[in-house]
């Protein structure tokens, strides 16, 4: 499965009225700047290749030709390279034909908002490689659930604050992880996976958090495809009793599931491409945002899409087209109601990964980007997690890559936390 669902529900359906009217693209001129995007544009505009030409000129791509050509060529545009090219074409239409990003390797120039003194270690039980955290505000306190593994990834522990949930409920499995907090009214619940080991199929459980304690977990029925710990299910509320879950199957295809009671999830049939490190968020107004990454480990790109009905999603846009390696995007609804902020790590030409964030507007277009850290000063960040504080600030947790193995993968990661005063300035 690629960018567009095989059964023909193209990603642009319902989007024409929300795509900004951009000038037609001169594909010959574009070829000198972005050959990959230009070649996809020529295909979209060439009837002999299955594309659509409305004006008889296959050298100039209009917005309508882009929309209809993408629908016609859906099966041929499944590879990540083609998806990235489509995203860059979409950006040029959004921005009136101008280049959608600075030249490759040029990151945002603002000074880092966070420095080494601002990032404080989290006092949580650790096995050496802290993977990911999820936070929730209960009263006036931030409660953190996190998973941590040993260097061989043979042991995994889920901790809530300073308590080990794995030790508290050993009957569920020796390995626990993938925590998701959900707030429904006055009720706060934790969803998580448990398995005998990383190679075994996991089960999902949920537990109610009250009085600084978790109730005895109860099983949650999962949709087909959540067959390992790296399915990474993420559960969010929709403002009522209905819950949504994003996950990936054994082939890497991303799925969106829903639950009316929180105890049983069923696939919605919404089709996403193959990807990893997916994230899902819902704004108070009901807009959904989904992010995921694609590519090879040393050359990844993170994409984001939005939806107003939970079924039709906007075109995928690269969060950081200026970087050759972008990972770990997560999403937070903005306090001003103007979409979301995406937090992600990217290589900016310096050592390792720095942390950035970028506005994602409700119409699926992208706003301003801010640099949050510089890896040269604070070390490499990974897997950011964020939560809105009652006063409007943002609590941030990252897994700092403190040490790498000779083969390059992290061998020591530790959680660090910081507080930001607010969101990216809206543009």
ROTI-669374 format. One record per residue (C-alpha): x, y, z; residue in three letters. Coordinates in steps of 0.001 Angstrom, whole numbers, padded with zeros to 6 digits, always signed. Layout:
XYZAla ...
END
This chain:
+000000+000000+000000Unk +001346+003388-000904Unk +000316+006988-000689Unk -003160+006400-002086Unk -005564+003605-001092Unk -005586+000838-003701Unk -009375+000807-003857Unk -009373+004330-005258Unk -010112+006547-002253Unk -007447+009039-003227Unk -005861+011256-000642Unk -007049+014365-002444Unk -010784+013577-002307Unk -012494+016365-000476Unk -009331+018438-000452Unk -009743+020524-003623Unk -011669+023241-001803Unk -009015+023445+000900Unk -005895+023421-001320Unk -004629+026932-001772Unk -004885+028130-005341Unk -001301+028011-006581Unk -000019+029131-009949Unk +000541+026382-012549Unk +003957+024754-012291Unk +006400+025019-015205Unk +007757+021490-015099Unk +010800+022245-017227Unk +011821+025016-014870Unk +011048+022812-011878Unk +013293+020075-013257Unk +016353+022250-012696Unk +015428+022628-009006Unk +013796+019297-008153Unk +014109+016592-010845Unk +012237+014003-008780Unk +009164+016181-008300Unk +009269+017309-011939Unk +009311+013714-013235Unk +006251+012855-011140Unk +004609+016053-012410Unk +005239+015044-016031Unk +003606+011659-015363Unk +000566+013266-013701Unk +000171+015486-016786Unk +000766+012878-019519Unk -002280+010894-020773Unk -000116+008264-022494Unk +001232+007375-019042Unk -002217+007353-017462Unk -002114+010971-016291Unk -004476+013854-017011Unk -003923+016877-019266Unk -006793+019355-019268Unk -005172+021990-021467Unk -003157+019874-023934Unk +000105+021190-022485Unk +002011+018503-020622Unk +004856+020895-019812Unk +002784+022927-017333Unk +000953+021274-014418Unk -002163+022958-013059Unk -003690+022303-009669Unk -006643+020409-011170Unk -004293+018279-013270Unk -002316+017502-010121Unk -005461+016419-008244Unk -006908+014325-011082Unk -003554+012894-012149Unk -002805+011754-008618Unk -006153+009947-008553Unk -005571+008309-011943Unk -002026+007166-011117Unk -002723+006034-007551Unk -001409+002442-007976Unk +001839+003661-009571Unk +002593+006180-006820Unk +003021+003764-003942Unk +006745+004034-003289Unk +008076+006433-000621Unk +010120+008329-003234Unk +006970+009049-005251Unk +005067+010003-002104Unk +007762+012490-001138Unk +007707+013976-004665Unk +003911+014365-004483Unk +004271+016091-001126Unk +006772+018562-002594Unk +004475+019305-005541Unk +001600+019890-003102Unk +003766+022312-001138Unk +004553+024299-004274Unk +000852+024698-005022Unk +000249+025703-001376Unk +002958+028343-001609Unk +002052+029671-005038Unk +004741+027845-006983Unk +007720+028989-004939Unk +010193+026550-003433Unk +008570+024975-000343Unk +011654+024930+001856Unk +015174+026268+002233Unk +017929+024499+000267Unk +018902+021034+001469Unk +020909+021129+004674Unk +019701+024583+005755Unk +017771+024301+009017Unk +015805+027066+010770Unk +018240+029679+012017Unk +016550+030694+015272Unk +018633+030177+018388Unk +017661+027055+020365Unk +014833+027695+022795Unk +016239+025052+025158Unk +019779+024756+026457Unk +021534+022047+028457Unk +020550+023682+031767Unk +016869+023532+030783Unk +016790+019745+030281Unk +016513+017899+033591Unk +016763+014109+034105Unk +013532+012327+034964Unk +013772+010231+038090Unk +012250+007025+036724Unk +013344+003388+036997Unk +015496+002551+033963Unk +017011-000533+032328Unk +019445+001564+030299Unk +017556+002376+027098Unk +014582+004615+027846Unk +012305+004316+024814Unk +009251+006529+024973Unk +007065+008378+027467Unk +003453+009486+027542Unk +002158+012130+029947Unk -001185+013190+031363Unk -002208+016048+033648Unk -004153+014854+036696Unk -005207+017733+038914Unk -002102+019896+039123Unk +000377+017075+038523Unk +001924+015578+035398Unk +001946+011775+035530Unk +004435+010013+033249Unk +004180+006464+031909Unk +007249+005195+030079Unk +008847+002047+028745Unk +012500+001180+029216Unk +014587-001747+027908Unk +018005-003268+028432Unk +020715-003017+025770Unk +019841-006417+024268Unk +016121-005482+024183Unk +015408-008795+025902Unk +013880-007166+028979Unk +011302-004399+028947Unk +009626-002583+031781Unk +006680-000199+031925Unk +006916+002402+034694Unk +004347+004880+035930Unk +006112+007543+037916Unk +008507+005652+040147Unk +006463+002457+040135Unk +007172-000508+037871Unk +003910-001720+036387Unk +005738-004798+035089Unk +006636-005781+038654Unk +003190-004867+039992Unk +001356-007090+037487Unk +003876-009811+036476Unk +001088-012162+035390Unk +000443-009976+032338Unk +003849-010592+030786Unk +007560-010035+031276Unk +007611-007215+028712Unk +005314-004181+028834Unk +005313-000988+026813Unk +003519+001387+024401Unk +001714+003456+027061Unk -001170+005777+026119Unk -003053+007988+028559Unk -006700+008747+027799Unk -008885+011220+029714Unk -012666+010799+029453Unk -014549+013290+031583Unk -013104+012965+035080Unk -011702+009509+034357Unk -008042+008883+033454Unk -007050+005540+031918Unk -003770+003996+030831Unk -003634+001708+027775Unk -000561-000477+027241Unk +000775-003694+025707Unk +002120-006753+027504Unk +003790-009904+026148Unk +006008-012784+027310Unk +008833-011393+025140Unk +009412-009163+022133Unk +008901-012029+019679Unk +005449-012976+020996Unk +002107-011453+020056Unk +001095-008880+022688Unk -002184-008213+024423Unk -003541-004787+025270Unk -004814-003789+028702Unk -006307-000705+030277Unk -006259+000481+033857Unk -007938+003391+035635Unk -005655+005855+037401Unk -007055+007228+040659Unk -005519+008263+043960Unk -002063+007982+042412Unk -002655+004282+041773Unk -003715+002089+038859Unk -006598-000359+039101Unk -006188-003991+038138Unk -005776-004010+034333Unk -008540-005430+032166Unk -008071-006869+028633Unk -008766-004832+025519Unk -009733-006528+022245Unk -007419-005470+019429Unk -008058-005319+015684Unk -006115-007726+013444Unk -002555-006691+012723Unk -001356-005618+016161Unk +000910-008626+016343Unk +004084-007380+018021Unk +005360-004758+020438Unk +006556-002692+017475Unk +002967-002274+016316Unk +003213+000770+018652Unk -000517+001371+019163Unk -001368+004898+020267Unk -004822+005572+021750Unk -006490+008998+021920Unk -009942+010205+022902Unk -012350+011972+020568Unk -013950+014235+023153Unk -016652+011731+024091Unk -016669+008040+024883Unk -015326+007001+021468Unk -011604+006224+021280Unk -009275+006077+018293Unk -006119+004016+017861Unk -003303+004207+015339Unk -001042+001177+014859Unk +000997-000687+012263Unk +000849-004312+011112Unk +003614-006797+010307Unk +004027-005336+006809Unk +004421-001815+008200Unk +001052-000587+006918Unk -000564+001930+009253Unk -004165+001446+010423Unk -006753+003604+012186Unk -009138+001798+014546Unk -012019+002957+016725Unk -013781+001841+019884Unk -017190+002841+021221Unk -016571+001497+024727Unk -012768+001486+025115Unk -012757-002296+025457Unk -012858-003392+021810Unk -011183-001747+018818Unk -012148-002341+015193Unk -010333-001224+012053Unk -012083+001745+010432Unk -010927+000786+006939Unk -009078+004088+006509Unk -005995+003194+004489Unk -002553+004631+005143Unk +000742+003651+003526Unk +003561+001706+005093Unk +005441+003658+007715Unk +006795+003732+011249Unk +006816+005891+014380Unk +003227+006934+013733Unk +001428+009485+015875Unk -002207+010543+016225Unk -003781+013624+017811Unk -007251+015163+017925Unk -008010+018841+018419Unk -010909+019987+020640Unk -012735+020943+017447Unk -012535+017394+016093Unk -009725+017691+013527Unk -007402+014680+013395Unk -003694+014819+012616Unk -001569+011792+011720Unk +002194+011662+011296Unk +004525+008853+010264Unk +007986+008377+008820Unk +009221+006545+005735Unk +012516+005682+004089Unk +015702+003955+005135Unk +017198+004331+008612Unk +019876+006783+007483Unk +017514+008716+005211Unk +014064+009048+006730Unk +011417+011699+006180Unk +008479+012455+008471Unk +005093+013235+006929Unk +001916+014738+008368Unk -001737+014687+007231Unk -004990+016059+008691Unk -008665+015111+008439Unk -011950+016802+009357Unk -014101+013677+009162Unk -011750+010872+010222Unk -011840+009269+006772Unk -010449+011652+004159Unk -006954+012943+004945Unk -005014+015778+003358Unk -001987+015298+001160Unk +001126+014152+003053Unk +003610+016970+003627Unk +007226+016611+004738Unk +007847+018307+008064Unk +011495+019081+007310Unk +012345+018792+003594Unk +015614+020602+004317Unk +016935+017628+006311Unk +018115+014266+004927Unk +017076+012415+008087Unk +013907+013178+010079Unk +012382+010957+012771Unk +009979+010564+015691Unk +007289+013168+014994Unk +004576+013592+017614Unk +001600+015959+017577Unk +000006+018352+020055Unk -003174+020395+019476Unk -002402+024106+019717Unk -003780+026232+022540Unk -005074+028834+020055Unk -007115+026251+018133Unk -005131+026830+014938Unk -004165+023249+014227Unk -001309+021341+015809Unk +002386+021587+016561Unk +004509+018671+015348Unk +007599+017917+017422Unk +010352+015948+015651Unk +014084+015307+015482Unk +016172+016076+012402Unk +019770+016242+011323Unk +020661+019827+010426Unk +024145+019192+009050Unk +025758+019125+012482Unk +026391+016195+014827Unk +023422+013907+015379Unk +019777+014879+015849Unk +018428+018191+017103Unk +014840+018812+018188Unk +012424+020998+016221Unk +008718+021783+016120Unk +006463+023086+013364Unk +002896+024334+013081Unk +000470+022100+011169Unk -002579+024120+010176Unk -006128+022756+010169Unk -006186+022826+006358Unk -003197+020461+006123Unk -000627+023131+005267Unk +002490+023877+007285Unk +003474+026970+009227Unk +006559+028182+011024Unk +009374+025938+012264Unk +011322+026484+015479Unk +014558+024943+016669Unk +014224+023648+020227Unk +017707+022201+020795Unk +021109+021980+019178Unk +022642+018514+019423Unk +026110+020049+019683Unk +025113+021537+023055Unk +022429+019282+024515Unk +023269+015937+022917Unk +021031+013985+020590Unk +017312+013953+021306Unk +014874+011233+020291Unk +011188+010345+020641Unk +009734+013601+021991Unk +006544+013441+024055Unk +004451+016503+024949Unk +001440+017441+027048Unk -000443+020721+027522Unk -000149+022209+031005Unk -003143+023899+032654Unk -001476+027316+032393Unk -000940+026975+028639Unk +002683+025872+028681Unk +003981+022609+027248Unk +005744+019863+029156Unk +008305+018084+026967Unk +010130+014784+027524Unk +012787+013391+025185Unk +014934+010264+025265Unk +018462+011614+024992Unk +020827+009329+023098Unk +023678+009282+025601Unk +025750+006563+023941Unk +025810+004647+020672Unk +027022+001118+019957Unk +029841+000639+017402Unk +027165-000303+014848Unk +025420+003043+015355Unk +022245+002168+017254Unk +021674+003757+020692Unk +023054+001716+023581Unk +022174+004192+026347Unk +019141+006500+026333Unk +017851+008531+029253Unk +014737+010625+029722Unk +015132+014396+030044Unk +012328+016874+030624Unk +011767+020591+030088Unk +008918+023100+030064Unk +008144+025447+027172Unk +006097+028631+027671Unk +003782+027992+024734Unk +003448+026924+021108Unk +005167+027839+017861Unk +004150+031383+016869Unk +001282+030980+014402Unk +001765+031994+010787Unk 
END
